[in-house]
Amino acid sequence: MVSKDAQAVFKRVKEDINQVDPDQRDVLLSLLKEYFLDNNKKNEIIFLFSPDIDSNQFSAQNNFSDPFPGIEKTPGVCGGSACIIRTRIPVWTLVLSKNLGMNDDQLLENYPSLRRQDLFSAWNYYRANKEEIDSEIAENEVD
């Protein structure tokens, strides 16, 4: 559970982060995510980086056991690749797009069904499964 004090700080950060230059915002968000991941504060990460979560509804009842919420592999769907749940967008596609120079805001604009928290999960999945995703990118490259 996130304390009331932490909720107040996170609410302020959420409001203030939109005032930062978009390029600097991505760097700042990445640093904050890494800090929370390194310090094993999963509840705080989800609260801070999930725009749909209302602080009054946030509770420990959420399932935090899934290390990659919103990422699933389904046999027969997108070749069994890891995809963003509810979208059929493979993680490798997002990683490839980012490698080709797209930032998170551009990805969200080009994939309207995605949410920022989906990208957060995709980047975390990639960090933990780099070989798998890099292999899928190589398999899907057009000569």
Backbone as numpy.savetxt, mean C-alpha at the origin, in Angstrom:
# Nx Ny Nz CAx CAy CAz Cx Cy Cz
-4.64 -1.58 19.55 -5.48 -0.40 19.55 -4.59 0.85 19.55
-4.98 1.83 18.80 -4.24 3.09 18.73 -4.79 4.01 19.81
-3.89 4.62 20.59 -4.34 5.50 21.66 -4.99 6.76 21.11
-5.77 7.42 21.94 -6.44 8.67 21.53 -5.41 9.74 21.15
-4.29 9.80 21.89 -3.25 10.78 21.56 -2.66 10.49 20.19
-2.39 9.21 19.91 -1.85 8.84 18.61 -2.85 9.15 17.51
-4.14 8.91 17.76 -5.16 9.21 16.77 -5.16 10.70 16.42
-5.01 11.54 17.44 -4.99 12.98 17.21 -3.78 13.37 16.35
-2.62 12.79 16.66 -1.41 13.08 15.88 -1.59 12.61 14.45
-2.11 11.40 14.26 -2.29 10.85 12.92 -3.29 11.67 12.12
-4.33 12.14 12.78 -5.32 12.96 12.09 -4.65 14.23 11.57
-3.82 14.83 12.40 -3.10 16.05 12.02 -2.15 15.77 10.86
-1.44 14.63 10.93 -0.51 14.27 9.86 -1.28 14.07 8.56
-2.41 13.37 8.63 -3.23 13.15 7.44 -3.64 14.48 6.81
-4.01 15.44 7.64 -4.44 16.75 7.13 -3.25 17.52 6.55
-2.13 17.50 7.26 -0.97 18.28 6.84 -0.23 17.69 5.65
-0.27 16.37 5.50 0.50 15.71 4.45 0.06 16.18 3.07
-1.20 16.57 2.94 -1.70 17.03 1.64 -1.16 18.39 1.24
-0.56 19.10 2.18 0.02 20.40 1.89 1.45 20.30 1.37
2.04 19.10 1.46 3.42 18.89 1.06 3.48 18.65 -0.45
4.56 19.10 -1.07 4.80 18.85 -2.50 4.68 17.34 -2.76
3.94 16.92 -3.81 3.69 15.50 -4.05 4.95 14.62 -4.07
6.03 15.09 -4.66 7.26 14.28 -4.69 7.83 14.10 -3.29
7.82 15.16 -2.52 8.32 15.07 -1.15 7.37 14.26 -0.28
6.08 14.32 -0.59 5.07 13.57 0.18 5.34 12.07 0.07
5.65 11.59 -1.14 5.93 10.16 -1.32 7.14 9.73 -0.48
8.16 10.57 -0.45 9.35 10.26 0.34 9.00 10.24 1.82
8.27 11.26 2.26 7.89 11.35 3.66 7.02 10.16 4.07
6.06 9.81 3.23 5.19 8.67 3.55 5.99 7.38 3.61
6.94 7.21 2.70 7.78 6.01 2.72 8.58 5.92 4.01
9.14 7.05 4.43 9.91 7.05 5.68 9.02 6.73 6.88
7.83 7.30 6.92 6.91 7.01 8.02 6.51 5.53 8.02
6.22 4.99 6.86 5.84 3.58 6.76 6.97 2.69 7.26
8.19 2.98 6.80 9.34 2.18 7.23 9.52 2.25 8.74
9.36 3.45 9.31 9.49 3.60 10.77 8.50 2.70 11.48
7.23 2.76 11.06 6.22 1.97 11.73 6.42 0.48 11.50
6.83 0.09 10.30 7.10 -1.33 10.03 8.27 -1.83 10.86
9.35 -1.04 10.90 10.53 -1.43 11.65 10.25 -1.53 13.15
9.29 -0.77 13.62 8.97 -0.77 15.04 7.74 -1.62 15.35
7.33 -2.44 14.37 6.26 -3.41 14.56 4.97 -2.74 15.06
4.58 -1.65 14.47 3.39 -0.91 14.88 2.36 -0.97 13.76
1.88 -2.18 13.48 0.98 -2.39 12.36 -0.35 -1.63 12.52
-0.89 -1.59 13.72 -2.15 -0.87 13.94 -2.01 0.59 13.54
-0.90 1.20 13.94 -0.68 2.60 13.63 -0.53 2.83 12.14
0.15 1.92 11.43 0.32 2.05 9.99 -1.03 2.06 9.31
-1.84 1.07 9.64 -3.14 0.94 8.99 -4.00 2.16 9.26
-3.98 2.64 10.48 -4.78 3.82 10.80 -4.29 5.05 10.06
-2.98 5.25 10.04 -2.41 6.45 9.43 -2.57 6.47 7.92
-2.40 5.33 7.27 -2.36 5.31 5.82 -3.64 4.81 5.15
-4.70 4.69 5.90 -5.97 4.25 5.34 -6.97 5.40 5.43
-7.19 6.11 4.32 -8.06 7.28 4.37 -9.52 6.94 4.70
-9.95 5.69 4.46 -11.34 5.35 4.71 -11.64 5.04 6.18
-10.60 4.96 7.01 -10.83 4.56 8.40 -11.13 5.78 9.25
-12.25 5.74 9.92 -12.67 6.79 10.84 -12.08 6.44 12.21
-11.43 7.40 12.85 -10.79 7.12 14.14 -11.78 6.61 15.18
-13.04 6.99 15.08 -14.03 6.53 16.05 -14.40 5.06 15.82
-14.17 4.56 14.60 -14.53 3.18 14.30 -13.32 2.25 14.37
-12.12 2.82 14.43 -10.92 1.99 14.43 -10.84 1.21 15.74
-10.65 -0.09 15.64 -10.58 -0.89 16.86 -9.66 -2.08 16.66
-9.35 -2.73 17.73 -8.49 -3.90 17.68 -9.21 -5.10 17.08
-10.47 -4.94 16.73 -11.21 -6.04 16.12 -10.74 -6.29 14.70
-10.04 -5.35 14.09 -9.53 -5.55 12.74 -8.53 -6.70 12.74
-8.47 -7.42 11.65 -7.55 -8.54 11.54 -6.20 -8.03 11.05
-5.20 -8.04 11.93 -3.88 -7.55 11.58 -2.90 -8.69 11.36
-3.40 -9.93 11.26 -2.51 -11.06 11.10 -2.02 -11.20 9.66
-2.71 -10.63 8.69 -2.32 -10.73 7.29 -1.22 -9.70 7.02
-0.01 -10.16 6.65 1.07 -9.21 6.42 0.88 -8.36 5.17
0.01 -8.80 4.25 -0.23 -8.06 3.02 -1.74 -7.92 2.80
-2.41 -7.12 3.63 -3.86 -6.99 3.47 -4.19 -6.43 2.09
-5.18 -7.03 1.48 -5.61 -6.55 0.17 -4.87 -7.17 -1.00
-3.95 -8.10 -0.74 -3.24 -8.81 -1.80 -3.66 -10.27 -1.72
-4.02 -10.83 -2.88 -4.42 -12.24 -2.89 -3.94 -12.92 -4.15
-3.76 -14.23 -4.04 -3.43 -15.07 -5.18 -4.58 -16.04 -5.35
-5.15 -16.05 -6.55 -6.26 -16.95 -6.84 -5.92 -17.76 -8.08
-5.88 -19.09 -7.94 -5.59 -19.92 -9.12 -6.59 -19.61 -10.24
-6.08 -19.47 -11.45 -6.95 -19.19 -12.58 -7.27 -17.72 -12.80
-6.83 -16.86 -11.89 -7.05 -15.42 -12.05 -5.69 -14.77 -12.25
-5.51 -14.11 -13.38 -4.24 -13.44 -13.71 -3.05 -14.39 -13.57
-3.25 -15.63 -13.99 -2.18 -16.61 -13.95 -1.73 -16.98 -12.55
-2.56 -16.71 -11.56 -2.21 -17.01 -10.18 -1.28 -15.99 -9.54
-1.04 -14.88 -10.24 -0.17 -13.83 -9.71 -0.83 -13.13 -8.52
0.01 -12.56 -7.67 -0.50 -11.75 -6.56 -1.18 -10.52 -7.14
-2.43 -10.30 -6.74 -3.23 -9.18 -7.27 -3.82 -8.36 -6.14
-4.17 -7.13 -6.48 -4.91 -6.29 -5.55 -6.32 -6.86 -5.48
-6.77 -7.14 -4.29 -8.10 -7.71 -4.11 -9.14 -6.78 -4.73
-10.17 -7.30 -5.28 -11.30 -6.64 -5.93 -10.97 -5.98 -7.26
-9.74 -6.16 -7.78 -9.39 -5.44 -9.00 -8.82 -6.29 -10.12
-8.22 -7.40 -9.81 -7.49 -8.22 -10.80 -6.28 -7.47 -11.36
-5.77 -6.52 -10.63 -4.55 -5.82 -11.05 -3.37 -6.51 -10.37
-2.49 -7.14 -11.17 -1.35 -7.84 -10.57 -0.35 -6.85 -9.95
0.25 -7.29 -8.86 1.28 -6.48 -8.20 2.41 -6.20 -9.18
2.79 -7.19 -10.00 3.90 -6.99 -10.93 3.61 -5.85 -11.90
2.35 -5.66 -12.29 2.00 -4.57 -13.20 2.26 -3.21 -12.54
1.90 -3.11 -11.28 2.11 -1.85 -10.55 3.60 -1.58 -10.35
4.34 -2.63 -10.02 5.79 -2.48 -9.81 6.45 -2.07 -11.13
6.07 -2.72 -12.22 6.62 -2.36 -13.52 6.31 -0.90 -13.85
5.08 -0.48 -13.62 4.70 0.91 -13.89 5.54 1.87 -13.07
5.76 1.53 -11.80 6.58 2.38 -10.93 8.03 2.40 -11.43
8.53 1.24 -11.86 9.90 1.17 -12.39 10.05 2.01 -13.66
8.95 2.17 -14.40 8.98 2.96 -15.63 8.76 4.45 -15.37
8.63 4.83 -14.09 8.59 6.25 -13.74 7.28 6.79 -13.20
6.26 5.96 -13.10 4.99 6.47 -12.56 5.08 6.58 -11.04
4.50 7.65 -10.49 4.45 7.77 -9.03 3.08 7.28 -8.55
2.89 7.24 -7.25 1.65 6.71 -6.69 0.43 7.50 -7.16
0.53 8.80 -7.22 -0.62 9.61 -7.65 -1.00 9.28 -9.10
-0.02 9.09 -9.96 -0.31 8.73 -11.35 -0.95 7.35 -11.44
-0.47 6.41 -10.64 -1.06 5.08 -10.63 -2.52 5.14 -10.17
-2.78 5.93 -9.14 -4.15 6.05 -8.65 -5.05 6.70 -9.69
-4.50 7.62 -10.44 -5.27 8.28 -11.49 -5.56 7.31 -12.65
-4.57 6.49 -13.00 -4.72 5.56 -14.11 -5.50 4.29 -13.75
-5.55 3.97 -12.49 -6.30 2.81 -12.00 -7.30 3.31 -10.96
-8.44 3.84 -11.38 -9.38 4.46 -10.45 -9.94 3.53 -9.38
-9.86 2.22 -9.59 -10.37 1.29 -8.58 -9.38 1.10 -7.43
-8.15 1.60 -7.59 -7.14 1.46 -6.54 -7.28 2.55 -5.49
-6.89 2.19 -4.28 -6.79 3.15 -3.18 -5.33 3.22 -2.77
-4.98 4.27 -2.09 -3.58 4.44 -1.66 -3.14 3.25 -0.81
-4.04 2.74 0.02 -3.66 1.60 0.86 -3.38 0.35 0.03
-4.00 0.24 -1.16 -3.69 -0.88 -2.06 -2.25 -0.79 -2.54
-1.81 0.41 -2.88 -0.43 0.60 -3.32 0.54 0.30 -2.18
0.19 0.75 -0.99 1.02 0.48 0.19 1.20 -1.03 0.36
0.12 -1.78 0.24 0.20 -3.24 0.36 1.02 -3.84 -0.79
0.84 -3.31 -2.00 1.60 -3.82 -3.15 3.10 -3.59 -2.96
3.50 -2.41 -2.50 4.92 -2.12 -2.31 5.50 -3.02 -1.20
4.73 -3.23 -0.15 5.20 -4.12 0.92 5.33 -5.55 0.42
4.36 -5.99 -0.37 4.41 -7.34 -0.93 5.65 -7.48 -1.82
5.91 -6.47 -2.62 7.08 -6.51 -3.50 8.38 -6.60 -2.70
8.48 -5.79 -1.65 9.71 -5.83 -0.84 9.94 -7.23 -0.25
8.87 -7.89 0.14 8.99 -9.21 0.75 9.11 -10.33 -0.28
8.69 -10.07 -1.53 8.65 -11.11 -2.56 9.28 -10.62 -3.86
10.42 -9.94 -3.73 11.06 -9.29 -4.87 11.37 -10.27 -6.00
11.92 -11.43 -5.68 12.26 -12.41 -6.72 11.03 -12.84 -7.50
9.96 -13.13 -6.79 8.71 -13.56 -7.44 8.19 -12.50 -8.40
8.12 -11.26 -7.95 7.56 -10.18 -8.78 8.49 -9.86 -9.94
9.79 -9.80 -9.69 10.75 -9.54 -10.77 10.67 -10.63 -11.84
10.48 -11.87 -11.41 10.35 -12.98 -12.34 9.08 -12.82 -13.19
7.99 -12.41 -12.56 6.73 -12.21 -13.30 6.86 -11.06 -14.29
7.57 -10.02 -13.91 7.80 -8.90 -14.83 8.57 -9.41 -16.05
9.64 -10.19 -15.80 10.44 -10.72 -16.90 9.62 -11.65 -17.80
8.77 -12.47 -17.20 7.93 -13.39 -17.97 6.93 -12.65 -18.86
6.50 -11.49 -18.44 5.47 -10.75 -19.15 6.00 -9.65 -20.07
7.32 -9.50 -20.11 7.90 -8.51 -20.99 7.68 -8.91 -22.45
7.34 -7.93 -23.26 7.16 -8.16 -24.69 8.47 -7.85 -25.38
8.91 -8.77 -26.21 10.17 -8.55 -26.94 9.98 -7.60 -28.10
